[in-house]
Amino acid sequence: MMRAQVSSVGDRVTLKVCGRLAESYVPELENCWRSARTDHPAGKILVDLQHVTFIDDKGRSLLERMHRDGATFAAHGPLTRAIIENIIRSEA
Amino acid sequence: MSVDDSALKYRALLQISEALIANRDRDALVRSLWDTLHPLIAFDYLVIMRYDVARRCVLLKAIAGLNKLDSAHREEWPVEGSPVGIILETGEPLYVPDMSRETRFRPDLMEIYRQNNIRSGFWIALTSARGMHGAVAFTSCTPDAYTVEDREFMQHIGRQVAIATENALAFEEINELRRHIEDEKVYLEEEIRSEYRFDEIVGSGPALRGVLQQIQTAAPTDSSILIQGETGTGKELVARAIHRLSSRANATFVKLNCAAIPAGLIESELLGHEKGAFTGAVGQRIGRFELANNGTLFLDEIGELPLEMQPKLLRVLQDGQFERLGGTRTIHSDFRLVAASNRDLRAMVAEQQFRADLFYRVNVFPITLPALRERREDIPTLVRYFVQEFSTRMRKNIESIPAEVMETLVHYSWPGNIRELRNIIERSVILTSGKRLAIPKDDLRESRLPAPAPVVTMEDAERRHILDALDASNWVVGGPSGAAAMLGMKRSTLQSRMQKLGIMRRYVGTS
């Protein structure tokens, strides 16, 4: 299961993701991400991955796209951190 | 009643019988009754009610009428002070020719009758062998709407409606139970997935990619699949992935570990049994073949399936037919077989420990899982994955894995494969007190078991064993300290075996 939630304070937008970022949940999150970008075109979006338990290849690809589109990430746990660090390093 | 009337009513009774047989749904049933009876009897509302004995209340179950009753949304009434209470008390049908003079009903009920202009009514008990389970009401906006003949006819109808409503209620209960079981199944499958993370195949190295590619290719076909690999390589994970990606994904994934069930019980586990089929068969039990109908049957450790059970499995795989133990009825089941083994089944066939025909039937699409030491590139990801899983579960804040720790883990041989890695990481997370993962290195050293030796033929094993004895006796065959005595056999028998196995003394030296 996955749950995504968008909240905003001023121009700070947070997309909080909980659970499994994998398989059929990936397009769900992508839709949520697009809506957040449309609703907050000027806002900087923080993708909070601290409660993500698993990320598969599709999830990782989505995070790469988000990173290219300007998202910043909050990660917790060795797996999530390694994935995010890897994305940031490869895009640098 | 004229002859014409009588004929019409008998025809109506016949039509009602047909409607009662055809309609298992209460609303459809009451609509049918309305359509059939309305031309014959002057009623304006037809109401079916259920009597709840335990709660002493009446439940409104279906209404047909000119207008929907104003208070139809209220679906539950106390039985006291209601027409149902009166027929329950007297055991007789209740006819109220003039509602305005009625004094036995509760005021709130009278108010509803007044609001809907109900002036007269006839209530009949719906009874079955288990007693009164409800009532049917014919009410009218006309005072004294029913003649004695009408009421007699309505009582005939009431007896048939009683049977139909009881059937409809039974069907509703069955449907409710079925829905409940389906919901429970979805919940349990979700729980299994989340507990064992069966959706999550971790890694991206070429060896794993090859396996994933094979899964993608094989899953949509309906062919039998044989998954081979060392213990702890994730055979069940792959079997579940195949099921999830197949056209049978919405049906059940049924698992049986052939090594975990005593040989004497495997047959009844697979085929099921009837009550009394054997001592201990206290009730009927559905077997795994039957449970897996339309789904996938995963036979783990199929190499451990007793030889006498193998032809029975083969028959079921070929015909999809079997009988429960103690049963005579042939049962059909359509399932896809996914089998797994950590033993070399082909070698077992050569040694006649596994039937060749079953092997070829099972081995349609073989998938071999790599050992963890053959996919070391995935170890860092797996380590991070397990650390994250266990640290979340144990509420520990482990943020990093030191490079030397990762180095140790990557270079370990992992004879127990991913299962061993998972256990080591779980232990490490328990022992870690800071933010950096600490591993019990001694555990790794102590558990540094040699990789399982490849399975060899009996002949090779015998040759090796005799050579070991000969080496230990310095190639002395006879006598009290000779190889024959060590092996517990006669000197002549040992010499004969040596000859058969082509064992000759090797002379090493210089000339």
Interface residues (C-beta under 8 A of the other chain):
Chain A: M1 R20 A22 E23 T53 F54 D56 D57 H76 G77 P78 L79 T80 R81 A82
Chain B: E190 S194 R197 D199 E200 S204 P380 T381 V383 R384 Y385 V387 Q388 E389 S391 T392 I398 E399 S400 I401 L437
